[in-house]
Amino acid sequence: MLTRAPPTALLTLFGTLVMATMTDASATPARKRPAWWLIALLLIIAIGAGVAGGWYFLGGSDSAVATTEETKPAPPPAPVFVELKPFTVNVGEDSGRVLYTGITLQTSDDASATRLNTHMPEVRNRILMVLTSHDADSLTSASGKQALAKEIVSAFDQPFDDGQTRAEVTQALFTDFIVQ
């Protein structure tokens, strides 16, 4: 740990240097002029060292840390979820197998969630069309479920019938998933 020297010790050291320089200057008159330049140079160095030491010991670098803390990016907005009633659909042609699934849609903002709730019959229709287009065997694997979730999200790429902007569905989450 660095310790600070008392100011009196620095002044004493500086005074000793000045006195030694002045004693040498009085002994030989030809050296009187360079002695004043040496004193001025030592004085400038001492002032610079004092300023640097004060800045270091008094926390001059704290302001730099404070400015970096203020510029942190804002946290991303919380996701908005729209929970749908469970779906029960026949999967596969004439197989007699049934899919029961609960789906929650994640949207990027409240406006998209409101748009989904406003157009709920069309939302459910789009999802039903996607669900019935698959067979039961493809839905039992994890990769089949992931592909189904991606298809559900892409079903909302088109705007609704009234021509408004499309609902920003970012993810389809399965809350229930039973294939019988």
C-alpha positions in Angstrom: 0.0 0.0 0.0 1.3 3.4 -0.8 1.6 5.9 2.0 1.7 9.6 1.7 4.7 11.5 2.8 3.9 14.4 5.1 4.1 17.7 3.3 6.7 19.0 5.8 9.1 16.2 4.8 8.8 17.2 1.1 9.3 20.9 2.0 12.4 20.0 4.0 13.9 18.0 1.2 13.1 20.7 -1.3 14.5 23.4 1.0 17.7 21.4 1.4 18.1 21.2 -2.4 17.5 24.9 -2.8 20.0 25.8 0.0 22.6 23.4 -1.5 22.2 25.0 -4.9 22.3 28.6 -3.4 25.5 27.8 -1.5 27.2 26.5 -4.6 26.0 29.6 -6.4 27.4 32.0 -3.9 30.8 30.4 -4.0 31.2 31.0 -7.7 29.5 34.0 -9.2 29.6 32.4 -12.7 27.1 29.7 -11.7 24.4 32.0 -10.3 22.3 32.0 -13.5 22.0 28.2 -13.9 21.0 27.8 -10.3 17.8 29.8 -10.8 16.9 27.6 -13.8 17.5 24.5 -11.7 15.3 25.9 -8.9 12.5 26.7 -11.4 12.8 23.3 -12.9 12.6 21.6 -9.5 9.6 23.8 -8.6 7.7 22.8 -11.8 8.5 19.1 -11.1 7.3 19.4 -7.5 4.0 21.1 -8.5 3.4 18.4 -11.2 4.1 15.6 -8.7 1.8 17.3 -6.2 -1.0 17.6 -8.7 -0.6 14.0 -9.9 -0.4 12.7 -6.3 -3.5 14.6 -5.4 -5.4 13.3 -8.3 -4.4 9.7 -7.6 -5.0 9.8 -3.8 -8.2 11.9 -3.9 -9.8 9.5 -6.4 -9.6 11.2 -9.7 -10.4 7.9 -11.4 -13.7 7.6 -9.6 -15.4 9.9 -12.1 -14.4 7.7 -15.0 -15.9 4.7 -13.3 -19.1 6.7 -12.6 -19.6 7.6 -16.2 -19.2 4.0 -17.4 -21.9 2.9 -14.9 -24.3 5.5 -16.2 -24.0 4.4 -19.8 -25.2 0.8 -19.2 -27.9 -0.3 -21.7 -31.4 -0.5 -20.4 -32.7 -4.0 -19.8 -34.9 -5.5 -22.5 -38.6 -5.2 -22.1 -40.4 -8.0 -20.4 -42.1 -10.4 -22.8 -45.8 -10.5 -23.1 -47.6 -13.9 -23.2 -51.0 -14.7 -24.7 -52.4 -18.0 -23.3 -54.8 -19.9 -25.6 -57.5 -22.4 -24.7 -56.3 -26.0 -25.2 -56.6 -27.6 -28.7 -57.9 -31.1 -29.4 -57.4 -32.1 -33.0 -57.3 -35.3 -35.1 -53.8 -35.8 -36.5 -53.1 -37.9 -39.5 -55.6 -39.0 -42.1 -57.9 -41.8 -40.9 -55.5 -42.8 -38.2 -57.9 -42.1 -35.3 -55.1 -40.4 -33.3 -55.7 -37.3 -31.4 -53.5 -34.4 -30.3 -54.3 -32.4 -27.1 -52.1 -29.4 -26.7 -52.0 -26.1 -24.7 -50.2 -23.3 -26.4 -49.0 -19.9 -25.1 -47.8 -17.3 -27.6 -45.0 -14.9 -26.7 -45.2 -11.5 -28.3 -42.7 -8.6 -28.4 -45.1 -5.9 -27.1 -48.5 -5.2 -25.7 -49.8 -4.0 -29.0 -49.2 -7.4 -30.6 -50.9 -9.1 -27.6 -53.9 -6.8 -28.0 -54.0 -7.6 -31.8 -54.0 -11.3 -31.1 -56.8 -11.1 -28.5 -58.8 -8.9 -30.9 -58.5 -11.5 -33.7 -58.7 -14.6 -31.5 -61.0 -16.7 -33.8 -58.5 -16.2 -36.7 -55.6 -16.9 -34.4 -57.1 -20.2 -33.3 -58.0 -21.1 -37.0 -54.4 -20.5 -38.1 -53.1 -22.8 -35.3 -55.7 -25.5 -36.0 -54.7 -25.6 -39.7 -51.0 -26.0 -38.7 -51.8 -28.7 -36.1 -53.9 -30.8 -38.5 -51.3 -30.7 -41.2 -49.0 -33.1 -39.2 -49.2 -36.8 -38.5 -49.0 -38.3 -35.1 -45.6 -40.0 -35.6 -43.8 -36.7 -36.5 -45.2 -35.0 -33.4 -43.9 -37.5 -30.8 -40.2 -36.6 -31.3 -38.5 -33.5 -29.8 -37.5 -32.3 -33.3 -41.1 -32.7 -34.5 -42.3 -30.5 -31.7 -39.7 -27.8 -32.4 -40.7 -27.8 -36.1 -44.3 -27.5 -35.1 -43.6 -24.5 -32.9 -41.7 -22.8 -35.7 -44.6 -23.4 -38.1 -47.0 -21.9 -35.6 -44.8 -18.8 -35.3 -44.5 -18.4 -39.1 -48.3 -18.7 -39.4 -48.5 -15.1 -38.0 -46.1 -13.6 -40.7 -49.2 -12.6 -42.7 -51.4 -9.7 -41.5 -54.9 -10.4 -40.3 -57.9 -10.0 -42.7 -58.5 -6.3 -41.8 -55.1 -5.4 -43.3 -53.5 -4.2 -40.1 -49.9 -4.9 -39.4 -49.1 -8.4 -38.4 -48.9 -9.6 -34.8 -45.3 -10.0 -33.7 -45.3 -13.5 -32.4 -41.7 -14.4 -31.3 -42.3 -17.9 -29.8 -44.9 -20.6 -29.5 -44.7 -22.4 -26.1 -46.4 -25.7 -25.4 -47.9 -25.9 -22.0 -49.6 -29.3 -22.6 -48.8 -31.9 -25.3 -50.5 -35.3 -25.5 -50.7 -37.5 -28.6 -53.0 -40.6 -28.3 
